Amino acid sequence: MNFDLTKIVRPKILNLKPYRCARDDFKEGILLDANENPHGPTLKEAESCAGLNRYPDPHQVEFKTKIADLRNTQSSFKSENLDPLTPENICLGVGSDESIDALIRACCVPGKEKILAMPPTYGMYSVCSDINDVGLVKVPLIVEDNSFQMDLPAVLDTLNKDPEIKLVFITSPGNPTAALVDPKSIEALASQWQSGIVVVDEAYIDFAVTGGSAAPLVNKYPNVAVLQTLSKSFGLAGVRLGLTFASKPLAKVLNAMKAPYNISSLASEIALRAMEPESIFIMKNSVQEVIEQRSRLLKDLTSLKHVADTQVGGLDANFIMVRILGPDNKPCNELAKVLYHKLASESKVVTRFRGLEYGCAGCLRITVGTKKENDYLVKEFAKTLDSLAR
Ligand SMILES: Cc1ncc(COP(=O)(O)O)c(C=O)c1O
């Protein structure tokens, strides 16, 4: 493979000496090294927060070991005998939003270099590229057949013509498309383009039924990075914990770059609890429940008048997209928007209007709720749509 990380990472970042503290060497004793408060947390019931006067562990090796083991067993590429993921393949972030920003900061020179994203897609790639003054090149997903797959020839063509593009963001399963991107096309991109990093954002991977995680690919392709999060399948959005799986040299760069104590002791403790076998069992059950409700929700909503009966995107995430049709049977943003507003303001059910996204005319994105929530949504959706389209 013709990939050279030293040509991809910005020179100052590549040569960064990570912040070191005395506790990298000594963790026990009378700790007078980090200017903490020795009297403990200044809270009324401080006993329940024992230890929070101390800085957290900067490395989280135990959590990384456990999540690496979990992902080693769940890959689309299991049969290929790839080197297993280890803690050295991981960098943790404050949600995968921080991980997205970190990759851009590590690789793209502001005001000069660029990232590539594939609309319709997650909004933070564009926000982070703006924040970092990095250009955003768009190559849309294939929308004509509602598959929302990557247009590999168009992506390769764009990359070959523009050497300033350093990162390609693939959201798989997609948001708002809910479609897993074919893992073989991701591998094809990684093997045919080596002047940057292919970032696969797998925030919704545990809900995918058509394939598993691409994370183990990072040990085959040093130009692949995979983002995951505890915010979705693990039900821990409030904890703010995201992960980047990457080749060991790239993970080392990202770890050197991160703020030393970005993961709080509280987040770290909950994350470790989430890796216990009982918690994994609960996570899998809750994913199963979402998967069952997802099919039911899709069936109920697409059988309504004024909702397209062809599936929009995939069924690989914890949300679905439905397309609202006007009286002429064409996608209708006006109707979809009024429906969205009425559902939120009168029925008190908040969905997401996505009709202005590429290939999503007339679309609402709806998170799969509990059975009770879905029952209510379907009832209100049918009633409101009926009254509006009359
Ligand atoms: C595709 C995608 N990536 C990343 C994120 C961010 O997740 P986190 O909560 O880990 O920051 C989201 C959140 O909705 C998302 O949809």
The ligand as a Gaussian input file, in Angstrom:
#p B3LYP/6-31G(d) Opt

LIG

0 1
 C      -23.881000      10.182000      11.989000
 C      -23.607000      10.754000      13.318000
 N      -22.342000      10.855000      13.733000
 C      -22.035000      11.365000      14.933000
 C      -23.012000      11.820000      15.782000
 C      -22.596000      12.451000      17.065000
 O      -22.708000      11.595000      18.114000
 P      -22.102000      11.898000      19.546000
 O      -23.256000      11.953000      20.462000
 O      -21.203000      10.724000      19.815000
 O      -21.334000      13.187000      19.482000
 C      -24.354000      11.745000      15.397000
 C      -25.417000      12.250000      16.285000
 O      -26.579000      12.321000      15.988000
 C      -24.654000      11.208000      14.135000
 O      -25.917000      11.126000      13.674000

